[in-house]
Amino acid sequence: MDCEQSWSLLSDFRDGALDDGNRALLSQHLDGCPPCACILKDIETIVITARSFSTDNGLEYPDEETFWQRIAVTRRTVH
């Protein structure tokens, strides 16, 4: 598995939504790729932080699926 393939799976990996084969391949990749492991840690930090903000404070936050779609669109337009 290369880095680009791992990026597309990191969110599902974090959520426990990968099948056993992809989970094993990605785990192996993360063990040997500090940059991707760091990205996974960043995703975890973003999710935890976003959840901490989603209290009943009158602001409307996007759901997680919408959030990741926006990131994906932004990534494609920036690169």
C-alpha positions as CSV (number, residue, x, y, z in Angstrom):
1,M,0.0,0.0,0.0
2,D,1.3,3.4,-0.9
3,C,0.6,6.7,0.9
4,E,-2.1,7.9,-1.5
5,Q,-4.0,4.7,-1.0
6,S,-3.6,5.0,2.7
7,W,-5.0,8.5,2.8
8,S,-8.2,7.4,1.2
9,L,-8.7,4.8,4.0
10,L,-7.5,6.7,7.1
11,S,-11.0,8.0,8.1
12,D,-12.6,4.5,7.8
13,F,-9.6,3.0,9.6
14,R,-10.1,5.4,12.5
15,D,-13.8,4.6,12.6
16,G,-13.2,0.9,12.5
17,A,-15.1,0.6,9.2
18,L,-12.4,-1.2,7.1
19,D,-12.6,-4.9,6.2
20,D,-9.9,-7.1,7.8
21,G,-7.7,-7.2,4.7
22,N,-7.5,-3.4,4.2
23,R,-7.2,-2.9,8.0
24,A,-4.1,-5.2,8.0
25,L,-2.5,-3.6,5.0
26,L,-3.1,-0.1,6.3
27,S,-1.8,-1.0,9.8
28,Q,1.4,-2.4,8.2
29,H,1.8,0.7,6.1
30,L,1.3,3.0,9.2
31,D,3.9,1.0,11.1
32,G,6.5,1.8,8.5
33,C,5.4,5.3,7.4
34,P,5.7,8.0,10.1
35,P,4.1,10.7,7.8
36,C,0.9,8.7,7.3
37,A,0.9,7.8,11.0
38,C,1.1,11.5,11.8
39,I,-1.8,12.2,9.4
40,L,-3.9,9.6,11.3
41,K,-3.0,11.3,14.6
42,D,-4.0,14.7,13.1
43,I,-7.4,13.2,11.9
44,E,-8.0,11.9,15.4
45,T,-7.2,15.3,16.9
46,I,-9.5,17.0,14.4
47,V,-12.4,14.6,15.2
48,I,-11.9,14.9,18.9
49,T,-11.7,18.7,18.7
50,A,-14.7,19.0,16.4
51,R,-16.8,16.8,18.7
52,S,-15.9,18.9,21.7
53,F,-17.2,22.0,19.8
54,S,-20.5,20.3,18.9
55,T,-22.2,21.1,22.1
56,D,-25.5,22.9,22.3
57,N,-24.1,26.4,21.7
58,G,-26.5,27.5,19.0
59,L,-24.0,27.0,16.1
60,E,-24.7,24.5,13.4
61,Y,-21.8,22.2,12.6
62,P,-21.6,19.9,9.6
63,D,-21.9,16.2,10.2
64,E,-18.8,14.2,9.8
65,E,-19.6,12.9,6.3
66,T,-20.1,16.5,5.1
67,F,-16.9,17.6,6.8
68,W,-14.8,14.9,5.0
69,Q,-16.5,15.6,1.7
70,R,-15.5,19.3,2.0
71,I,-12.0,18.4,2.8
72,A,-11.8,16.0,-0.2
73,V,-13.1,18.7,-2.6
74,T,-10.7,21.3,-1.2
75,R,-7.8,18.9,-1.6
76,R,-8.6,18.3,-5.2
77,T,-9.0,22.0,-6.0
78,V,-5.8,23.0,-4.2
79,H,-3.5,20.3,-5.7
